[in-house]
């Protein structure tokens, strides 16, 4: 069934599959810190300095190293050019008139998202260049964080006994290296933008497509002692000798005036900007350059609606914002860096935290921008009916929230093209609620809208061959759509299973609502979400088939582990259920709803007893109660309910759902079996482990390690005081992904012991921010150090 669907989709309709099981994206161990803010598209720069991954069309990726996109250095002493080199280790077949093949031994890369550093020691020149790359990704900032820009600050250190003239040339191809670069009609033009006494100059590269056209801008900041020159157009597929010789002559470019001619079909064009300054002997100078892109209005694959990106609120939607964006970036990046340092330094300077954790915590955030992320404006003239349909009248603050903060969506993964996949967002959402809480609130309103509405269109699901409604009323959707179709308009792009019978989606909505309220104290949000929580829990109650207060799974893969069958009461879904019931009691108490509170207190009392009786085996909670050969497997995610309860301070006293002693015993068992007994304790926690210390191979997922689950497990351990074990567990994933497998900035969903991986660049590992929340919570609860007695 899948093959027939895949063939029709890819070979007949010529569209991309939302999950392509036959043509996985090949692993390239080349990626570095992506450029750009949230929701405006991204351009990834590799750790060797190349521009190599493009996501300008929402949710769609182009994996291409564009060889013309380079930085080149020219050094001049006493009126003579003494050194000119492309800062790249490549030796390409095009632009052979340039001096390629920089020796990588003299270069060093460091990344701490959203910043990166490339250090070049120019061999034999006694000059060191440091390129600092900055993107405006700033917690709690809902303006600058949306901007599609990146800044390159070139620090030049001259160790010579004489002055040296230093020029940095930034060359860029018009396009992304895709076949559309040769479609014809693209053109470039120089620009100068002056405001508030600051001047920025560069070249605009207009990429004129019938759908989603855009403009790229390369620029440099003009200031005293810094000259900026340009070359409007050159061919990036020829020898490039005219560009090279132009720079070689005097460390400048010719700066022709006027626009370039539009390209002919089959022709490619590029441009260059050069910034130059004199650096005194044993002195230091700085050159500032920027890359901006302006694709203000976007169509998704259906081409039904035009959506305006968030940044257009501040820079307009006419497609002429690239000069202003460039100027703003070059005059505000210092402020961005101050804010980034104020956010990161308390963690970086905490000597009690291991270095690998600091790297993982910030660098995993790359997915916030590079997860096919879109951040769209809601049209100012839209009404509540446009957004929520006739059934959503209870969401009184939906319109104000979406008007103020827009609509946010990110992919499950770069290979799994579904927006806001909710069972996975459950894990990743900690990054949003801690750093951009208004985006989490906005996302939750969008989910709430889909809950109260239904889609009666039938569809056949591939794994079961059955036809069912795409979306049921009072059921949380799996996702809000495919970028290849029309997200928000048509939800549930996932057609492997009918997710209306999934047991975890409704529960994860309730858990996130209370968690969000607990961290934001947004009582208006809580009041709006309360009837939605009641509706989804009422819908969930049908899964308690024997009325014992505990839901049962249905004997197929009916939760986020969508290839791992579960039957009867289960540790994962049962634990999430009890946690959600507990939070319903707490929310009812806060809102004064005594009837609902009593209803769920009664369910909680029964459900806790059933959970312990059916699943606790004296050491841990069994995978499920079916009595099958693998029902006694040790699931690394069995404490997911406790994870959320602990994150919300609902894990003790009257709110102790799971006995503390049982949670600690289960976590110690997981650490002993799933962590230490798997791959020598060096690869994190395997999802399923048999009691005899052999991985559970009953499904394709039970013997995988899910990085995002491991980070949430580590957070749970930290919450329960097992801090050392938590760090040891998470470290295995970091070392495996970022060091041994070379998957920097493309952390996958899963890997196995024998270096088999699945789904590159995935959402779930953002759950590492729940570790940080657990650490911060412990620090705030720690008793103050005893005061020494004072003596008169």
Legacy VTK file of the C-alpha trace (Angstrom):
# vtk DataFile Version 3.0
C-alpha trace
ASCII
DATASET POLYDATA
POINTS 792 float
0.000 0.000 0.000
2.764 2.438 0.905
4.704 1.658 -2.270
1.658 2.236 -4.470
0.969 5.527 -2.699
4.655 6.548 -2.874
4.883 5.767 -6.599
1.732 7.756 -7.366
2.889 10.692 -5.248
6.499 10.942 -6.413
6.455 9.538 -9.949
3.033 10.545 -11.264
2.114 13.655 -9.255
5.809 14.702 -9.057
5.419 15.735 -5.414
7.433 14.937 -2.315
6.256 12.231 0.082
5.622 13.484 3.620
7.767 10.559 4.758
9.926 9.012 2.056
10.873 5.505 3.163
12.697 4.783 -0.105
14.788 7.911 -0.677
16.196 9.010 2.666
18.343 12.137 2.773
21.974 10.939 2.686
24.157 11.721 5.678
26.664 14.495 5.010
28.965 15.248 7.928
29.440 18.862 6.890
26.893 21.052 8.631
27.464 23.941 10.970
25.432 26.696 12.553
22.487 27.828 10.371
21.932 31.488 9.536
18.701 33.377 10.062
16.100 34.054 12.714
12.894 32.140 13.426
10.434 31.472 10.637
11.990 33.377 7.740
13.931 30.504 6.190
17.492 29.401 6.847
20.812 29.064 5.066
23.219 26.655 6.722
26.941 27.271 6.676
29.133 24.205 7.089
31.968 23.905 9.581
34.405 24.352 6.689
32.753 27.645 5.779
30.633 26.508 2.823
26.987 27.474 2.256
25.459 24.050 1.957
21.820 23.655 3.108
18.958 25.885 2.002
15.449 26.194 3.407
13.882 29.298 1.905
10.680 27.746 0.580
8.833 26.785 3.765
9.498 23.238 4.871
11.428 22.268 1.742
15.184 21.683 1.734
17.818 21.907 -0.922
21.062 20.161 0.025
23.614 21.793 -2.208
27.012 23.334 -1.614
27.098 26.388 -3.882
30.766 26.725 -4.726
30.663 30.422 -5.687
29.470 31.376 -2.194
32.817 32.120 -0.572
34.892 34.504 1.457
38.248 35.456 -0.068
41.063 37.363 1.669
43.533 39.726 0.009
46.572 41.095 1.888
48.572 44.057 0.574
51.776 45.654 1.891
53.424 48.787 0.485
51.076 48.881 -2.491
51.640 45.245 -3.496
49.339 42.237 -3.093
51.293 39.651 -1.109
48.593 37.032 -0.472
45.186 36.233 -1.958
43.303 33.089 -1.027
39.770 31.670 -1.106
39.082 30.626 2.485
37.982 27.165 1.432
39.614 23.750 1.353
37.711 22.919 -1.860
39.340 22.468 -5.288
36.300 22.775 -7.575
35.988 22.344 -11.321
34.502 25.856 -11.731
36.131 29.227 -10.940
39.548 27.681 -11.500
41.039 31.126 -11.949
40.759 31.513 -8.162
43.318 30.305 -5.636
41.617 27.357 -3.916
42.792 24.673 -1.525
43.310 26.517 1.762
45.016 24.100 4.150
42.446 23.069 6.756
45.210 22.512 9.289
45.278 26.288 9.811
41.545 26.740 10.424
39.341 26.056 13.456
35.555 25.972 13.846
33.518 26.554 16.997
29.734 26.817 17.310
27.455 27.826 20.129
24.093 28.465 18.534
23.118 31.067 17.384
26.778 32.070 16.989
29.766 30.392 15.361
33.449 31.205 14.952
35.838 30.291 12.102
39.466 31.092 12.848
41.970 31.232 9.981
45.695 31.442 10.627
47.005 32.612 7.260
50.099 30.462 6.693
53.331 32.425 6.443
51.582 35.804 6.804
51.490 36.326 10.576
47.876 37.434 10.200
44.898 35.768 11.927
41.296 36.173 10.762
38.352 35.304 13.008
34.930 35.249 11.369
32.206 35.514 13.977
28.774 34.522 12.650
25.694 35.872 14.437
21.976 35.297 13.905
19.249 37.131 15.851
17.869 34.225 17.879
17.126 35.845 21.223
14.840 34.447 23.959
11.641 36.426 24.634
12.306 38.653 21.615
9.446 38.525 19.116
10.750 41.099 16.650
14.457 40.712 15.959
14.243 36.931 16.390
12.074 36.786 13.263
14.564 38.458 10.920
16.044 36.551 7.925
19.609 37.766 8.351
23.069 36.665 9.405
26.069 38.842 10.223
29.761 38.033 9.700
32.172 40.045 11.836
35.743 39.637 10.616
38.316 40.317 13.336
41.759 40.901 11.800
44.896 40.552 13.925
48.093 41.761 12.317
51.174 40.220 13.933
53.551 41.767 11.394
56.000 44.606 12.022
54.384 46.635 9.233
50.900 47.836 8.338
48.838 45.569 6.127
45.817 46.314 3.975
43.221 43.586 4.404
40.282 42.991 2.075
37.531 40.401 2.565
35.468 39.600 -0.521
32.062 37.946 -0.078
30.814 36.319 -3.292
27.328 34.860 -3.693
25.393 33.108 -6.458
21.917 34.345 -7.339
19.852 31.396 -6.083
20.408 28.289 -3.999
22.225 26.000 -6.421
18.924 24.464 -7.562
17.853 24.103 -11.192
15.766 27.284 -10.811
19.038 29.247 -10.778
19.132 28.620 -14.557
15.483 29.464 -15.233
16.362 32.921 -16.546
15.178 36.393 -15.618
17.317 36.805 -12.479
19.309 40.026 -12.052
21.513 41.941 -9.613
21.940 45.572 -8.636
24.161 47.544 -6.254
22.596 49.402 -3.337
23.488 51.886 -0.626
21.308 52.378 2.457
21.850 55.246 4.863
19.995 55.862 8.102
20.845 57.531 11.417
24.334 58.381 10.193
25.159 54.751 9.376
25.778 53.572 5.809
25.613 50.052 4.412
26.495 49.161 0.807
26.249 45.966 -1.190
24.479 44.083 -3.967
20.911 42.820 -4.257
20.431 39.520 -6.090
16.840 39.308 -7.308
15.687 35.717 -7.799
12.564 36.070 -9.931
10.438 32.946 -9.657
6.700 32.689 -10.437
6.076 31.311 -6.912
7.893 32.535 -3.790
10.364 34.940 -5.444
13.064 36.331 -3.187
15.972 38.739 -3.002
19.359 37.951 -1.494
21.551 40.787 -0.241
25.272 40.794 0.514
26.585 43.943 2.142
29.208 45.559 4.340
29.190 48.432 6.794
30.883 51.611 5.630
32.659 53.549 8.359
35.817 55.576 8.902
38.761 53.546 7.635
36.618 50.938 5.902
35.953 50.973 2.175
33.229 48.942 0.504
33.338 48.025 -3.182
31.361 45.606 -5.308
31.018 43.621 -8.493
27.421 43.576 -9.681
27.536 40.402 -11.762
29.891 37.653 -12.873
29.535 34.088 -14.103
30.040 31.521 -11.308
30.501 28.670 -13.788
33.449 30.061 -15.761
37.088 30.482 -14.722
36.310 33.628 -12.719
39.574 35.238 -13.730
38.093 38.718 -14.133
36.896 38.733 -10.485
40.193 37.402 -9.201
42.322 39.845 -11.130
40.083 42.769 -10.167
40.674 42.045 -6.485
44.342 41.164 -6.975
45.173 44.519 -8.605
44.376 46.783 -5.675
42.390 44.859 -3.059
39.189 46.487 -4.324
36.409 45.678 -6.805
35.493 47.928 -9.731
32.042 48.929 -8.390
30.182 49.364 -11.688
26.936 51.320 -11.522
23.544 50.226 -12.732
21.659 46.947 -12.850
22.865 43.779 -14.487
20.997 42.354 -17.436
18.481 39.601 -16.580
19.940 36.148 -17.057
19.108 34.109 -20.119
17.610 30.670 -19.675
20.429 28.295 -18.698
22.618 31.154 -17.455
23.705 31.627 -13.835
24.863 34.864 -12.254
26.665 35.854 -9.056
27.849 39.021 -7.321
30.532 40.059 -4.851
31.072 42.689 -2.147
34.483 43.608 -0.742
35.266 45.348 2.564
38.788 46.736 3.054
40.754 48.417 5.826
44.332 49.166 6.888
45.520 47.276 9.969
48.508 48.790 11.783
51.540 46.711 12.755
50.634 44.473 15.710
47.153 45.995 15.528
43.601 44.857 15.280
40.684 45.912 13.056
37.179 44.727 12.265
35.173 44.331 9.039
31.418 43.776 9.250
29.412 42.007 6.519
25.872 40.670 6.280
23.712 38.243 4.338
19.974 38.955 4.223
17.127 37.434 2.259
13.656 38.762 1.643
10.901 36.289 0.733
8.024 38.158 2.370
5.030 36.291 0.976
5.009 32.523 0.647
2.730 29.928 -0.805
2.767 26.371 0.469
2.563 23.532 -2.028
-1.153 23.914 -2.733
-0.607 27.565 -3.805
-4.045 28.353 -2.375
-3.150 31.148 0.041
-0.515 33.821 0.308
1.028 33.925 3.794
3.122 36.835 5.051
6.118 36.075 7.229
6.392 37.561 10.709
9.227 39.960 9.836
7.014 41.764 7.298
5.234 43.379 10.255
8.409 45.401 10.814
9.950 45.595 7.319
7.038 45.479 4.897
5.792 42.882 2.449
6.621 44.488 -0.908
9.804 42.466 -1.491
12.055 45.521 -1.180
13.165 45.049 2.435
16.635 43.531 1.845
18.558 46.873 2.067
16.770 47.857 5.293
17.243 44.353 6.730
20.964 44.507 5.928
21.324 47.930 7.553
19.356 46.868 10.628
21.461 43.710 11.043
24.794 45.524 10.742
23.760 48.254 13.185
22.069 45.983 15.759
24.192 42.817 15.916
26.200 44.176 18.871
22.979 44.543 20.843
21.988 41.002 19.800
25.302 39.655 21.046
24.924 41.404 24.396
21.513 39.804 24.842
22.761 36.387 23.724
25.679 36.580 26.157
23.422 37.686 29.014
21.271 34.612 28.307
24.065 32.093 27.784
26.812 33.207 30.154
25.194 32.114 33.439
25.063 28.578 32.028
28.465 28.712 30.333
30.124 30.035 33.489
28.533 27.429 35.761
31.496 25.188 36.587
29.174 22.459 37.898
27.796 21.806 34.423
29.832 19.632 32.030
31.129 21.233 28.835
29.354 18.766 26.532
26.017 19.722 28.127
26.557 23.411 27.470
27.302 22.627 23.835
24.278 20.350 23.469
21.878 22.696 25.243
22.496 25.625 22.906
23.428 23.847 19.685
20.315 21.647 19.673
18.355 24.896 19.395
19.345 25.060 15.708
16.072 23.224 15.007
14.053 26.191 16.227
14.966 27.972 12.992
16.139 25.141 10.730
13.200 22.824 11.329
11.375 24.042 8.216
10.125 26.697 10.598
7.462 29.199 9.582
6.210 32.157 11.588
3.309 33.811 9.802
1.291 36.944 10.345
-2.466 36.642 10.775
-4.192 39.064 8.372
-5.288 42.155 10.320
-8.765 42.025 8.807
-9.435 38.385 9.696
-12.138 37.593 12.224
-12.519 34.835 14.788
-14.711 32.840 12.413
-11.871 32.754 9.847
-9.544 31.161 12.365
-11.656 28.949 14.567
-14.768 28.096 12.587
-18.250 28.064 14.078
-17.355 25.553 16.808
-14.571 27.522 18.468
-16.439 30.417 20.029
-15.111 29.606 23.500
-11.547 30.595 22.619
-11.984 34.239 23.496
-8.300 35.154 23.418
-7.338 33.215 20.292
-7.656 36.192 17.983
-5.696 38.648 20.170
-2.899 36.118 20.686
-2.550 35.195 17.012
-2.814 38.819 15.903
-0.076 39.872 18.294
2.312 36.921 17.983
1.393 35.269 14.700
1.209 31.579 13.834
4.203 29.340 14.442
4.958 25.933 12.998
7.971 23.654 12.671
8.446 20.257 11.098
8.632 16.934 12.894
11.903 16.554 11.043
13.591 17.651 7.863
12.725 14.231 6.427
9.352 13.882 8.197
7.506 16.813 6.650
4.554 17.424 8.954
4.092 20.673 10.848
3.667 20.716 14.637
3.563 16.928 14.981
1.953 16.953 18.370
3.111 13.721 19.973
6.706 14.803 19.287
6.191 18.497 20.076
5.244 17.271 23.562
8.965 16.659 24.106
10.335 19.596 22.126
7.902 22.124 23.594
10.147 22.802 26.595
12.423 24.878 24.384
9.490 27.010 23.243
7.805 27.516 26.607
11.096 28.435 28.277
12.500 30.713 25.575
9.593 31.939 23.406
6.531 31.200 25.553
4.171 33.265 23.393
4.929 30.988 20.431
4.005 27.943 22.512
0.771 29.660 23.559
0.033 30.533 19.918
0.713 26.946 18.826
-1.598 25.634 21.544
-4.415 27.910 20.371
-3.987 26.533 16.853
-4.229 22.993 18.199
-7.266 23.922 20.301
-9.022 25.236 17.183
-8.540 21.928 15.406
-9.763 20.009 18.459
-13.180 21.658 18.452
-13.596 21.272 14.692
-13.732 18.152 12.553
-12.885 17.164 9.018
-15.397 14.712 7.662
-13.446 13.895 4.522
-12.560 10.180 4.406
-9.057 8.910 3.732
-7.432 5.493 3.538
-4.633 4.872 6.002
-1.614 3.032 4.672
-0.680 0.762 7.560
-4.166 -0.617 8.144
-5.827 -0.163 4.754
-8.946 1.252 6.437
-10.850 4.395 5.543
-11.752 6.921 8.239
-12.360 10.614 8.776
-9.242 12.742 8.502
-10.022 14.508 11.789
-12.527 13.711 14.561
-14.103 16.348 16.795
-12.690 16.658 20.342
-9.554 14.751 19.321
-6.138 16.370 19.134
-4.693 16.154 15.605
-1.436 14.400 14.889
-0.125 17.445 12.978
-1.386 20.635 11.370
-0.399 19.753 7.830
2.191 19.181 5.122
4.159 22.133 3.667
3.517 20.510 0.314
-0.220 21.100 0.817
-1.930 23.826 2.935
-1.066 23.652 6.667
-3.668 24.861 9.182
-6.264 24.483 6.427
-5.886 20.696 6.074
-4.489 18.919 9.112
-3.247 15.375 9.726
-0.867 14.930 6.817
0.264 11.724 8.546
-1.562 8.875 6.841
0.338 5.877 8.161
-2.261 5.252 10.901
-5.631 6.687 11.843
-4.528 8.776 14.834
-8.085 9.319 16.122
-7.516 6.225 18.281
-4.065 7.214 19.493
-3.970 7.291 23.266
-1.331 9.959 23.898
-2.325 12.983 21.796
-5.228 14.227 23.951
-3.252 13.643 27.134
-0.252 15.580 25.850
-2.496 18.563 25.175
-3.741 18.621 28.781
-0.239 18.156 30.178
1.120 21.027 28.102
-1.757 23.354 29.013
-1.037 23.067 32.724
2.756 23.103 32.220
2.416 26.291 30.155
0.239 27.919 32.802
2.595 26.839 35.580
5.564 28.504 33.851
3.794 31.607 32.501
0.973 32.247 35.021
-1.223 33.159 32.037
-4.677 32.772 33.588
-6.506 33.961 30.441
-4.892 31.111 28.526
-5.842 28.620 31.234
-9.481 29.739 31.194
-9.647 29.472 27.407
-8.103 26.021 27.378
-10.142 24.578 30.241
-13.225 23.597 28.189
-10.951 22.146 25.494
-9.156 20.067 28.138
-12.503 18.813 29.388
-13.556 17.871 25.857
-10.408 15.906 25.022
-10.408 14.116 28.391
-14.065 13.192 27.950
-13.130 11.811 24.533
-10.230 9.910 26.118
-12.446 8.274 28.757
-13.808 5.840 26.165
-10.414 4.113 26.242
-11.066 3.063 29.866
-13.038 0.035 28.721
-13.318 -1.644 32.133
-14.009 1.499 34.197
-11.048 0.967 36.509
-9.815 4.550 36.150
-7.035 3.565 33.746
-7.111 3.705 29.939
-6.098 0.692 27.882
-4.139 0.501 24.644
-5.732 -1.284 21.724
-3.266 -3.912 20.563
-1.719 -1.852 17.783
0.808 0.979 17.659
-1.481 3.721 18.979
0.910 6.353 20.369
4.170 8.109 19.490
5.987 4.759 19.312
4.039 4.110 16.131
5.722 0.826 15.240
5.799 -0.673 18.765
2.561 -2.512 19.539
1.058 -2.127 23.000
-1.957 -3.920 24.466
-3.940 -3.330 27.645
-2.761 -1.050 30.426
0.674 0.407 29.639
3.397 2.235 31.509
3.704 4.963 28.866
0.096 5.852 28.049
-1.200 4.840 31.477
1.370 7.086 33.122
0.492 10.006 30.837
-3.199 9.408 31.589
-2.755 9.561 35.357
-0.583 12.672 35.059
-3.264 14.334 32.920
-6.005 13.334 35.387
-3.937 14.841 38.196
-3.538 18.083 36.249
-7.283 18.171 35.566
-7.801 18.070 39.340
-5.321 20.909 39.828
-6.780 23.069 37.042
-10.327 22.496 38.353
-9.159 23.591 41.775
-7.574 26.759 40.378
-10.711 27.588 38.400
-13.152 26.738 41.186
-14.816 23.908 39.277
-15.603 21.612 42.223
-17.729 19.166 40.243
-15.052 18.414 37.655
-12.393 18.304 40.373
-14.309 15.633 42.279
-14.950 13.662 39.083
-11.247 13.434 38.301
-10.209 12.875 41.912
-12.394 9.765 41.873
-10.865 8.610 38.582
-7.361 9.311 39.893
-7.904 7.253 43.025
-9.107 4.243 41.038
-6.553 4.674 38.278
-3.552 4.859 40.612
-4.546 1.594 42.254
-5.066 -0.114 38.883
-1.769 1.197 37.495
0.244 -0.131 40.417
-1.614 -3.440 40.532
-1.373 -4.170 36.819
2.080 -2.834 35.937
4.382 -2.583 38.965
6.563 -5.680 39.227
8.644 -4.740 42.256
11.434 -3.016 40.308
9.846 -1.055 37.472
6.613 -0.676 35.509
6.063 -3.338 32.853
5.739 -2.183 29.254
2.098 -3.331 29.237
-0.262 -5.716 31.006
-0.863 -8.081 28.089
1.254 -10.913 29.453
2.941 -11.234 26.046
6.554 -12.303 25.616
7.675 -8.670 25.760
5.174 -7.134 28.166
7.838 -7.210 30.893
10.266 -5.141 28.814
11.886 -2.174 30.517
10.793 0.933 28.633
13.125 3.916 28.992
10.127 6.285 28.647
7.968 4.625 31.303
8.163 7.679 33.599
6.985 10.239 31.018
3.981 11.150 33.159
6.185 11.721 36.185
8.512 13.860 34.035
5.726 16.353 33.354
4.364 16.223 36.901
7.808 16.968 38.291
8.327 19.822 35.832
5.107 21.369 37.183
5.767 20.810 40.890
2.961 18.224 41.130
5.031 15.265 42.262
4.695 15.271 46.034
2.231 15.512 48.883
-1.405 15.288 47.793
-0.288 15.289 44.156
2.039 12.285 44.393
0.540 10.142 41.635
3.326 7.553 41.492
5.018 6.425 44.721
8.417 8.114 44.979
10.071 4.829 45.871
8.667 3.214 42.723
9.816 6.063 40.479
13.327 5.934 41.925
13.470 2.159 41.563
12.246 2.351 37.960
14.802 5.050 37.084
17.633 3.064 38.690
16.556 -0.034 36.760
16.487 1.936 33.502
19.925 3.342 34.259
21.332 -0.102 35.038
19.697 -1.944 32.136
18.822 0.475 29.318
21.862 2.730 29.799
24.812 0.884 31.351
24.019 -2.517 29.819
23.580 -1.044 26.334
26.700 -0.350 24.244
28.837 -0.214 27.368
26.876 2.746 28.709
28.180 5.035 25.951
25.120 5.600 23.723
22.322 6.744 26.006
19.244 4.640 26.809
17.773 2.076 24.436
13.968 2.346 24.208
13.276 -1.222 25.284
15.402 -3.678 27.244
14.540 -7.175 28.347
15.040 -8.009 32.038
18.001 -10.243 31.106
19.901 -7.252 29.654
19.233 -7.896 25.940
17.560 -5.147 23.862
13.904 -5.727 23.001
13.853 -6.515 19.268
10.096 -7.044 19.004
9.735 -3.910 16.857
11.867 -1.598 14.738
11.604 1.051 17.467
12.085 -0.928 20.665
15.817 -1.417 20.032
16.414 2.176 18.952
17.742 5.059 21.011
15.537 8.153 20.668
17.708 11.144 21.511
14.791 13.333 22.567
13.455 10.625 24.866
16.893 10.207 26.420
17.093 13.926 27.204
13.635 13.802 28.822
14.661 10.705 30.785
17.758 12.548 31.976
15.551 15.467 33.048
13.359 13.063 35.030
16.442 11.643 36.754
17.620 15.158 37.636
14.169 16.020 39.028
14.373 12.953 41.254
17.854 13.760 42.550
19.727 11.331 40.276
21.778 14.183 38.804
24.952 12.243 38.043
22.993 9.421 36.399
20.992 11.947 34.362
24.103 13.590 32.952
25.720 10.216 32.257
22.606 9.081 30.369
22.356 12.206 28.212
26.091 12.401 27.565
25.954 9.113 25.668
23.621 10.686 23.096
25.683 13.835 22.716
28.942 11.934 22.230
27.327 9.571 19.743
25.547 12.173 17.614
27.855 15.175 17.722
31.208 13.394 17.929
31.230 9.737 16.867
28.611 9.909 14.072
29.394 13.451 12.904
25.741 14.515 12.885
26.247 18.071 14.084
23.240 20.286 13.365
21.224 17.345 12.050
20.477 15.355 15.226
18.333 12.387 14.129
15.273 10.932 15.769
16.938 7.585 16.407
19.977 5.386 16.092
20.861 1.820 16.955
23.919 0.297 18.516
25.438 -0.616 15.144
25.402 2.960 13.805
22.114 2.688 11.937
20.219 5.968 12.196
16.771 7.231 11.206
15.273 10.615 10.317
17.997 13.260 10.238
17.376 16.696 11.781
14.473 15.929 14.093
12.317 17.962 16.477
12.311 15.781 19.618
15.898 16.477 20.852
14.813 20.015 21.792
13.634 18.233 24.951
17.127 18.862 26.318
15.668 22.137 27.596
13.642 20.102 30.092
17.004 19.145 31.619
17.741 22.825 32.072
14.336 23.402 33.654
14.986 20.525 36.057
18.379 21.977 36.987
16.924 25.443 37.521
14.093 24.036 39.631
16.535 22.147 41.830
18.685 25.257 42.226
15.677 27.364 43.272
14.622 24.747 45.830
18.086 24.338 47.326
18.403 25.756 50.835
20.444 28.919 51.097
23.996 28.339 52.322
24.339 28.682 56.064
25.443 32.122 57.169
28.607 32.315 59.214
28.038 33.874 62.626
29.144 37.468 62.844
31.349 38.563 65.716
31.354 42.049 67.192
LINES 1 793
792 0 1 2 3 4 5 6 7 8 9 10 11 12 13 14 15 16 17 18 19 20 21 22 23 24 25 26 27 28 29 30 31 32 33 34 35 36 37 38 39 40 41 42 43 44 45 46 47 48 49 50 51 52 53 54 55 56 57 58 59 60 61 62 63 64 65 66 67 68 69 70 71 72 73 74 75 76 77 78 79 80 81 82 83 84 85 86 87 88 89 90 91 92 93 94 95 96 97 98 99 100 101 102 103 104 105 106 107 108 109 110 111 112 113 114 115 116 117 118 119 120 121 122 123 124 125 126 127 128 129 130 131 132 133 134 135 136 137 138 139 140 141 142 143 144 145 146 147 148 149 150 151 152 153 154 155 156 157 158 159 160 161 162 163 164 165 166 167 168 169 170 171 172 173 174 175 176 177 178 179 180 181 182 183 184 185 186 187 188 189 190 191 192 193 194 195 196 197 198 199 200 201 202 203 204 205 206 207 208 209 210 211 212 213 214 215 216 217 218 219 220 221 222 223 224 225 226 227 228 229 230 231 232 233 234 235 236 237 238 239 240 241 242 243 244 245 246 247 248 249 250 251 252 253 254 255 256 257 258 259 260 261 262 263 264 265 266 267 268 269 270 271 272 273 274 275 276 277 278 279 280 281 282 283 284 285 286 287 288 289 290 291 292 293 294 295 296 297 298 299 300 301 302 303 304 305 306 307 308 309 310 311 312 313 314 315 316 317 318 319 320 321 322 323 324 325 326 327 328 329 330 331 332 333 334 335 336 337 338 339 340 341 342 343 344 345 346 347 348 349 350 351 352 353 354 355 356 357 358 359 360 361 362 363 364 365 366 367 368 369 370 371 372 373 374 375 376 377 378 379 380 381 382 383 384 385 386 387 388 389 390 391 392 393 394 395 396 397 398 399 400 401 402 403 404 405 406 407 408 409 410 411 412 413 414 415 416 417 418 419 420 421 422 423 424 425 426 427 428 429 430 431 432 433 434 435 436 437 438 439 440 441 442 443 444 445 446 447 448 449 450 451 452 453 454 455 456 457 458 459 460 461 462 463 464 465 466 467 468 469 470 471 472 473 474 475 476 477 478 479 480 481 482 483 484 485 486 487 488 489 490 491 492 493 494 495 496 497 498 499 500 501 502 503 504 505 506 507 508 509 510 511 512 513 514 515 516 517 518 519 520 521 522 523 524 525 526 527 528 529 530 531 532 533 534 535 536 537 538 539 540 541 542 543 544 545 546 547 548 549 550 551 552 553 554 555 556 557 558 559 560 561 562 563 564 565 566 567 568 569 570 571 572 573 574 575 576 577 578 579 580 581 582 583 584 585 586 587 588 589 590 591 592 593 594 595 596 597 598 599 600 601 602 603 604 605 606 607 608 609 610 611 612 613 614 615 616 617 618 619 620 621 622 623 624 625 626 627 628 629 630 631 632 633 634 635 636 637 638 639 640 641 642 643 644 645 646 647 648 649 650 651 652 653 654 655 656 657 658 659 660 661 662 663 664 665 666 667 668 669 670 671 672 673 674 675 676 677 678 679 680 681 682 683 684 685 686 687 688 689 690 691 692 693 694 695 696 697 698 699 700 701 702 703 704 705 706 707 708 709 710 711 712 713 714 715 716 717 718 719 720 721 722 723 724 725 726 727 728 729 730 731 732 733 734 735 736 737 738 739 740 741 742 743 744 745 746 747 748 749 750 751 752 753 754 755 756 757 758 759 760 761 762 763 764 765 766 767 768 769 770 771 772 773 774 775 776 777 778 779 780 781 782 783 784 785 786 787 788 789 790 791
